[in-house]
């Protein structure tokens, strides 16, 4: 089974061990489609791993290998000890040397001992990358360095740690370019060997110098999303589901989850079903992000220092700040590499901070502005290029941004030291091009009023483009994708509290939205959304939709442009159906029900008699009777609750919850909100038995719960 067959499902990450057959059988029954087996090369028993593969084949589980290198004299990594003069290479135990010329072939040759037929895929994780050592090294480094840059590294090695020399920045860039060129050779050869075996190759090996930025996982996850497998450890079912949603909203498509040996099959089956539907969301669609954020890799290469350096630290902090601005102000974004600056794949390019940029790259930025592109600089501006400290580039950037680059660096240093800053630093500076292009430079870091800085950044971006999603709620993240027949918006509540909001969406295509569908991640069902409002083209177009998101909930919507289905513009109750002259639903609070629909160009309003929620019925904590992890209680349902939805509300718990009422299954929830519809199972005017299963060993008791009644509403037009 290839990765194409399993990428819609998360793999299950497990460590090689004998007698895994019962665990694998339970995985298969739970709906898992593949395993990622971690193998300690030269340590784990190859026969055990081959036995796992044979059993996976019998169960139709994809078999993936994740090799981890133990200490080995042949493939051991090296680092450069810069405390010696000249520096001396030292061995680094337990880290595989991916810089060695035959590293990829050595890895795949060793892997052959661990399978009988080629695996579905191979995933190389960070233990192979020398990311935690100051300066990785390889025996052939001098040869590659001279071939690539035309001078001997040993003559300039002191530039790695120096900070004032004329050639320091250039040599450091050349050093990291050489290192990463060898990394790319390793990865390309791994991919070639995997293709020869008809396997898929994935990795999360990234540039070692990125450690200088101390970036959050969300940014790094986005950057490696196309080629990595994200491994999610298991704490409890709500955490696992929330982590899966968070990975997806950060563009990670390929997942592997760690489950405990005694995992429960019922919640696991629900999890794998949901994860499958989550992975399907962006299928055959393209990212419609309007904003691109420059990833300043050259800044890390220019200023990487083993004892840390303030420049890459400042750049990393500015990147986190800009990411926070983009998320809370609702701008979907993609990361843009320096190699893409000739024609950036976005409408607005944001440069969070960049101390170094190739001179040609800045020329590309200016040319793009001349073609109508928009650029917002939100931090340090480049003073270094591939030539090292570049006065010509600095002068060109100063003239383009209408401010002295040196003053910005002085302002950052003064801010950090708590001294006086240059008086003209900290205000937005704009320049407009006749083509419609725009360049703005602003340093929010130097504004003592954080809220004022946020408002200024919001103004800069609003004047540059119209966001395709807007809301007053800062906790909701979104992604926008386009497909040939529809557009998709994915919303994620990045908060531990439920959120109520009204959002406006503007599709990428100019056609009017005719239908909005909700995609249920529990079963993949697509159902029409019955309450939404369209904006006329003169007001910018798009649609407005009321939303209610549970804590850490991911929601998917589909916008279609063909045949229109009936919908209401507004309603103050939950609308479930519009059939002929009838509008049906239910109320979750005391209201005078009303709804508004546009007919023949006029807004028609209908109402129903006022509804009041009856008093709820409570189950006290001490009323639950425990039998292992199942808790039973009896509760009376009044006859007056006829024509009401009967809902069991339970407190949030760090466990999955399954509920039965009078022997009928009423739902399984992996995460809050724990709301269960008992309407079809309850018997009115008598006692009803409620059984609650807590799916996690050591889980607490259910705690107090209550039964509420939501009145059903039927409005005849």
N, C-alpha and C positions, 0 to 999 in steps of 0.2 A: 504494500500500500504506500503510495507516494505522499509527500507532504500536501500536495494539491487535494488529496482525498481527506486529509485530517486537519487542514488549516482552519476549518470552520469549528473545530472542537479543540479545547485545550488538551494537551498531553498531560499525563500524570508523571511527575518527576519522582523517581525512586532510585535507591542505591543498590548496586549489585550485591546479592546475597543468595545463599542457597535456599531452596524450598519456598519459592515465591508463588507457587501455583495457586494456592487458595486466594491470595491477595489479588492476583491477576484475574481469576475467575469472578471475584466480586466486582472488580473494576468493569469487566465486560458486561455483567448484569446491570450495572449502574449506568451504562450508556457511554462509558469512556471509549474513545476510538484509538488511543495510542499511548505508548509509554516512552519516557525519556530516561534511559538507564545511565546513571552516573557510574563510570568505570575508573578505578584507580589503576592506571597502566603500570604493569610490572608488579602489582600488589594483589589485585583481585583475581580470583580463580576464573580462568577463561571458560572452564567447563560450566560454571554456574551461569555465566552470561549467555552462553550458547543455549543452555537449557531454558532460560527466560525467553530467548528468541523463538525456540521451537514451540513453547506454550503460547506465545503471542500469535504465531502463525495459526495454531489450532483455534484460537479465540477470535481471529480476524482483528487483532490489535496491531496497529503500526508500531514498528520497533525502531526506536531512535537511540543513538549512542551519544553520550556526553563524556568525552575522555578528560580525565584529570591526571596530570603528570606528577608522579612521585619523584623524589631525588634520583637523578640519573647522571652518570658521568659523561655519557655520550651527548645528551640533549640538554644539559644543564645551562641555565641562563647565566649571563655575566652582567656586571655593572661596572661603571667606571669610578674608581676611588679618586675623587678630585682633591683629597687631602694630601696626596703624595705629589711630589714634583720630580719628574713628570707624573701625571696620573697613572695609576696602575689598575688593570682589570682584576676584579675579584669575582669568584663564583657566587651565585645566588641560588641556594638550595631550594628545591621544591617548586621552582618556576621553570617552565618549559621555554627554551630559547627559540622563539619564533623568528629571530633575526638570522639564524643560521641558514646557509644556502639550501640545504636539503631538509629543512625542518618539516615542511609539509609532507614530503615523501616518507620521512622517518615516522611521522605521526600515523599516517594511513597504513604504512607497513606494519606497525605495532598493532593497529586496530584490527587487522585481519585475523588475529588470533581469537578475537572475541565474537565472531559471528560465523555462521555457516553459509548464509547467503547475504548479499549486501543489504545493509539496513535501509529503512525508508529515508533516514536522514542522519546527519552528524552535526552536532552543535558544539562549537568551541567557545568556552566561557572564559571569563577574565583570568582565572589562574594561569592561563598561558601567556597573558600579556604582562610585560614588565612595567605595569602602571604605577606601582608603589615605590619604585626605585628612582633616585634622582636622575641618573643618566644610564640608560641601558647601553649595552655594548655587544659587539660581535667580533670574532677574530678577523673577519674580512672587511671590517668597517673602513679602515684606511683606504683600501682599494676602491670601494664604492664611493667614498667621499671624494677622492681625487678625481675619479671618473666623472662625477656629477658636477663638481664645482671648480676643478682646475687648480687646486692648491692642496698642500698637505695639512691635514688636521693637526698633526702633532706640533706644527709651528704656531698654531693659534689656540691650543686647548685651553689656555688660561682665560680666554674670552667667555667661557661657560659661566664663570663665577664673577668675572669683573663687571663693573657697572659704569665705568667712566671712559673706557677706551673707545676710540673712533670706530673700531671694527667689531665691537662686542655684539651688538644686535644682529649684524649680518652673519657672523659666525654661528650664533645660536640658532638663527633661522636655518642656516645650511645644515647644522647638526641634526635638527629635528626633521628637516626634509629628507635627509639621508635615512634616518631611523625609520620614518614612516614609509619611505619608498620600499624598504625591505619588508615592512609589515604588509604592504599591499602585494608584494611578490608572494609572500607566504599565503595570503588569503586567496589570491588568484589561483595559485597552484592547488590549494585545498579544494576550491570550487571545481577545478579541472579534474582532480582525482575523484571527487564525488560524482561528477557527471559521467565519468568512465564507468563507475559502479552503478549508474542509474539511481543515485541517491541525491538528496537535497542537502545543501550545505548552508548552515546558519551560524552566525557568530555575534558576540557582543564585544569584540576587540575594537577598542577605540584609541585615538591618539594619546599616548602616555602624558604628554605635556598638558592635557586638559585638567590635570590635578591642580594646576596653578589657579584655576578659576573657582574651585569649590562650588560647582554649580548644583542646583537642586536636581533630584532624580527625574522630575517631570521634564526638564529641558533635555537631559541626556537621553531619556526614554524616547522623546520625539526624534532625536537625531539618529538613534540606532534602530528605529521602528521597522525600517524596511528589511533589515538583515538579521535581526536578533530574535531570540525567544525569551520572553519575560517569565521568570520563575517566581511564583507567588507562594510564600510559606503559609501553612494553615495554622490559624489560632482558633477560630470558630467559624461557623457557617456565615453569619452576617459579615464578618471581616473578609472572608474569602470572596463573597459576592461583591462587596463594596470595592475591594481591590481590583477585581475584574472590570468593574465599571470604570474605575479610575484609569486603569491601563488603556481601556478602549478610547476614552475621551482624550487621552494623550497619544493617540494614533498607534498604539501597540496592537498588532493584529495577531501575533503568534504567542501563545501562552502555554506554560506548563505549571501545574499546581501540585503542591505537596500535600498528600492526604495521610492521616495517621493510619497505623496498621489496623486499628479497630474501627475504621470509619463506618458510618451507617449508610446502607445502600439507598434507602428512600430519599433522604435529602441530597445524597450525591447524584441520584438520578435527576432530581429537579435542577440541581446546579448545572450539570452537563447540558441539559436541555436549554436552560437560559443562556449559558455561555455559547452554545451553538448559534442561537438567534442573535446574540450580540456580535459574534464574528461575521455573521452574514450581512450586517447592516450596510457596510460600504461597498458591497459587491457590485462590480460593473459601474462604479461611479468615480468621479474625480473630485478632489478637494477644491472647494470654491472660495478658499480663504482670500481676502482682499489685501491683507497685510503680510509683508515679509519682514522678518527680523534677521538682520545680518548676524551670522555666527562668526565672531572675530578670532578665528583660529590663529591667524598670524600674530595677534597680540600675545597669545600664550607662548608661541615659539620665540618671540622677540624678547620677552621678559621673564621666562622661566628661570627660577633660581632655587637651589636646594634649601636655602634658609628663608624662603618666601620673598616676595617683592610686592611693594604696594601697588604697582601699576596693574598686574593681572588680578590682584585682589579687588581693586576698584572696578575693573571691567566686569568681573564676576558679580559683584554687588549691584552694578548698574543693570546687568542683564536680568537679575532676579527682580529688580524694581520695575523694569519695563514689562517683564512678563506679568507681574501683578497688575500693572496698569491695564494691559491688554485684556486680561481675564475679567477684571472687575468692571471695565468699561465696555465689555462685550464686543471685542474685535477678534475674530478668528484669525489665526496667523500660521504661517509656515516658516521654517528656518531656511534662510538663503545663504548659500556658500559663496565665498569670494569669486569662485570660478563662474558663477551665474550672473555676475553684475553687468555683463555686456547687455543682457536683456532680462532683467529681473522678472520672475513669474508672479507679479503682484501689481497692485495699483499704488500702494504706499509702501515705501521701503523705510523701515525704522533701523537706525544705527544706534544701538543702546550705548555703546562705548567702543571705540576702536583706537588703540594707541598706534597700531601699525596696519598699513594697507599698501598693497603694491601700487606704484605710481600709475600703472596702466588701469588698475581697478578704479581709482578716483577719476581718471579720464572717462571711463565707461559711465560712472555715476553722473558726471556733468553732461555727457552726451545724452543720457537717458532723460535727464531733466529737460534738455533742449528738445526732446521729442514728446514732452508732455508728462513725464514721470514726476512723481512727488516723493520727496525725501525728508525725513524728520530725524535730526541728530539729537540724541538725548543724553549726551555725556561727553567723555573725552573724545577729542578729534585726533586723527593720525599725525604723528610727527616722524614716524619711522616707516621705511619702505623696505623692499628687498635689498636695497643698497645700504641699509643701516639707518643712522640718523640722517634725515633727508630734509635739508633746509629748503630745497626747491619745492618739495611736496608740501611742507608746512606753510610756505608762503602762498602757494596756490589754494590750499584749504582755507587759509585766513581770508584771502580775497573773496572766495566763493561764499563763505559763511558770514562775512562782514564783521569778524571779530578776531582778535589776536589769540592764536592757539595757546601761546605761552601763558596768557592770562587765565585760561581755564585750568591748566595744570597748577598754577599758583593758587587758584581758588580752591582746588581740591586739597592741596597741602595745607592751606590756611584753615580750611574747615576741619581737617583732622587734628590739627594742632590747637585749634581754638583761638587763632589769631585773626586779625582784620583781613577781610577779603578785598580784592579790587572792587571799587564801587560800581562799575558798569557790568559786572558779571552776575548772571542769574535771571536775566530777562529774555524772553523769546525774541529772536531776530529773524525776520522773514525776507526772502527775495523771490520775486515772481519772474517767470520767463514768458515771452510773448506767445510761446506755444501752449501755455497753460500749465507748464511745469512749475514746480514749487520746491524751495529748499528752506527749511527752518532749522535753526539751532537753538537749543534750550538745555539747561542743566538743572533738572529738578532736584538733584542731590544738594545743590547749594542754596535751596530755598528753606529758610528756617520754619516756614509754615507748611507742613506736609500736605494739608488739605488744599491750600492754595496751589501748591505744585501739581497736585492731582488735577485740579480744575484747569490749570493752564495746559497740561498735556491733553486733557479731554478736548479743549478748544482747538488745539493744533490739529488733532486728528479729525475732528468734526469738520473743520474748514478744508481738509484735504480730501475726504471722501465721506460718503453716507454709509454707515454700517448696515449690514443686511440683517442685523438683530439688535433690538433695543429693549431695555427694561430698566426699571429703577432698582431692581434687586441685584446687588453686587455678588451674590453667592452662586449664581447660576452660570455655568460654563456651557458653551455650545460649539457644535461643529456643523458645517454646511457642506453638503456634497451634491453634485449635479450628475444626472444620468440622462440618457436619451429621451426617456418618456416621463421622468419625474425628477423632483428635487427632494432631498432629505435633510432634515434638521434633527440633530441629536442633542438633547438637553441633559445636563447633569447637575444635581444639587450638591455643590461642594461644601456642604455644611452638615453638622450633626443635628440640625433642627429642620422641621418641615417648613416649606416656603410657599406662600401664596403670592402670585404675581400676575400681571398682564403684560404680555410680550407682543412686540411687533416684528414680523418677519418680512423681508423683501427678497423675493426670488431673483436669481441671476437672469433669467429670461424675461423678456418684456411682456409675455402673454399673461392674461388675467388668470388667477388661480380659480379653478372650478370646483375642486374637491380637496379636502384634507383628511387623511387617514391616520389613525393611531396604530402603531405596531406593538402588539402585546408580546413582551419578551418571554413571558411564561410559556406560551404555546406557539408563538409566531403568527398568530391570527391578525389579520388586517381588518379594521372596522372603521367606518366613517366617523369623523368628528362632527358633531351636530350643532355646535355653537361657535361661530367665528364671524368676524366682520372684515369686509374688504374695504381698502382705501382707494379712492379714485386716483387716476394717474396724475392729476393736477396736484395732489397732496403727496406725491412720491410713490404711490402704489403700495403693494404688499397687503398683508392681512394682520389682524389683531386677534389674539387668542388668550382667554383666561386660563391660568395653569395652577395646579396644586401639586407640588412635588414633595414626596416624603424625604426624610433624611437620607442622603447619599443615593438617591434614586436616579437611574438613567432612563430617559424616555425618548422614544423615536417617533417622528412624524414624517409623513409622506405628502408632498404637495403635487397634485396632478392638474393638468390643464385641458383635459378633454371634456366629456359630458359632465354637466353640473348635477349634483345631488342636492335635495332640499336641505337647508340649514337655517338656523336661527342666528340673528345678529347678536342678541343678548338674551340671557335668562338667568334668574337668580336661584335656580335649582338644577340638579343633575338631570340632564335630558338623555334618555335612553333610546327613544324611537320617535320618528315623525312619520305617521302612516295616515295618508289621506287628510282628514280634518282633525285628527287626534295627535296631540303632543303628550307623550308619557314620560314620566321620570319619578324622582323622589327628592325629598328635602332633607337636609342634614342639620337644619336649624329652624327656629320659629320665624316664619316669613309669610308675607302676602305674595304668593307665587305670581310671576309675570314672565312673559317672553315677548320678544320683538322679532318680526320677520319682514323683509322687504318683499312687497308684491306689487307688480306693475309700476315700479318706481316710487311707491309709497311705503313708509314704515308703518306696519300694522302691529298693534299691541293687544295682547290677550292676557287675561288674569284668571285666577281661580280663588276660591274662598281661602281665608287665612288658615294656616295649619300650625298646630302646636305639637311639639314633641312630648310624648308621655314620659313620666318619670322612669328612669332606668331601674333595672333590677341588678343587685350587686351580689357578687360571690366573694366573701371575705377570705383572707389568706388561710385561716385555720379550717375552712370548709373543704379544702381539697383533701381527698383520700389517696395516698400514694401507693402504687404497686410498681416497684422498680422505678422506671422513668416515666410512667403513665400516671396521670392525676385525674381523679373523677370527682365531680360535684353534681348536685341536683339543683335546679333553679326553676321557679314558677314563671310561666309566660301567661299574662292576662288575656282574656278573651278580647279585650278592647284593642289588642294589637293586630287584629285582622286588617288586611290591606296596608300593612306596614312591612318594611324590610327589617328583619331581626338580625342584629349585628352583635357579635361578641368582640369586645375590645379588651386587649390585654396590654400589660405594660411592656415596654421594650426589654428584650432579653438578649444575652450573648449566646443564643442558640437558635436552631431552627425549631419551629413550632408546627405541629399537626393537630387538627381538631376533628373529632367525631361528635355528632349529636344524635342520640337515640340510635346509634349503630350506623349512621350514614356519614360518609366522609365529607367534610365541609372545607377542606383546603389545607395546604401545606405552605408555609411562608418561611423563607430563609432569613429574612431581615425585616426590621420594622418598616411600615406600621403593621402590627399584628391585628388585623381586622378580618373576621371570618363571618361570611353570610350564612346564617342558620335558617333562613326563611323556609326553604323547602323541607327541612327536617324537623322543625319544632311542632309540638302539638299544643294548641291553644287551650287555656283554662285548665292546665294540669302541669305536674312536675315533669321536667325534661332532664335527661342525663347527658352531661357534657364530659367528654374525655379529651384530655390534653396530653399529647406526647411531646416531651422535650428531647429533641434529637441531639444530645451531646452528653458524653459521660461527665459526671460531676456537675451538671447544670443545676442551678438553683431551682427552687420551687416556682410555680407560675406566678405567685403573688396574687394580690387582689385583681379581680376582673369585673366587668360589668356588661350587662346585656342592654342594648339601646334599640329603640324602634324609630325608623325613619319613615314618615308618612309617604305613601305613594300619591302621585299627582297625575291627573288626566285632564288636560285642557282641550276642549272642543272649539275649534276655530269657527 
